[in-house]
Amino acid sequence: MLRFRAANAISTSCSDVLEPWRSFFRWISRGASPARLESMAAFRTSRRHGSALNPRTFSGRANGKESGMLLRQWFNLASGFFKPRLRFFDECSVALRVWPNDLDVNVHMTNSRYLLAMDLGRWDFGVRTRLWREMGRRRWFPLVGSATLRFRKGLDPFQRYELRTRLVAWDEKWCWFEQRFCVGEALHAVGRVKVLFRGPQGNVPTAELFAACGAAGAPARQVPENIRLWLEAEGAEQRLTSSSGTVPASGHARVARADPDRRPKRQ
């Protein structure tokens, strides 16, 4: 009985210590909205003076899913430094599992979790190819232009799967990554992402990117048929939206300018 009470007291104290930090990560994952700036100041003050913090201060309506994925991202980033190094054109494989906070009402992994898992796969790819080290040194950051995802089979609760990431094509500006969700040799989903890298001087050419990663002089890889069709569909969509006048091809909304010499009509 005494052991139980001691264990319960330790568990309660640990929960009280960790809860503010869990709430803080939820706050970060939801974005620093202006309405929560006062809460952030209270958090810093409480930590500086060592005072207790109300767990509800930062929790808001967050349900913990975002904070769990954020912690998973940092853990995956840290574990990548202890894995074997890869060349820039090798396939990167990371083992993941479907947890209860990844499920939807159909009791399989929800659609949005696939894109977040793909982020984890690219993080692991960047660390193991030493790309992240060059990005930090040169102040580069990746930008996703578009992504597509095709589902074949669902992923069940607690099912272990493997996410395989590889660079399949590139041109002077963009890189195309293919990411496969596999259970053994069975393909459950496949996603493709178009990424560019930007630095202080603007977009980074892929030749400079490859040179920084030790792959200088790499010839342009032939674009696969599925990616070529994807690019044609994107081009058709841009032409359609540009001709209709709703959203131009640049992706920015078109704003009508008023003529100062023209008086508005009376209703």
Secondary structure, 3 states (H helix, E strand, C coil): CHHHHHHHHHHHHHHHHHHHHHHHHHHHHHCCCHHHHHHHHHHHHHHHHCCCCCCHHHHCCCCCHHHHHHHHHHHHHHHHHHCCCCCCCCCEEEEEECCHHHECCCCCECHHHHHHHHHHHHHHHHHHCCHHHHHHHHCCEEEEEEEEEEECCCCCCCCEEEEEEEEEEECCCCEEEEEEEEECCEEEEEEEEEEEEEECCEECCHHHHHHHCCCCCCCCCCCCHHHHHHHHHHHHHHHHHHHHCCCCCCCCCCCCCCCCCCCCCCC
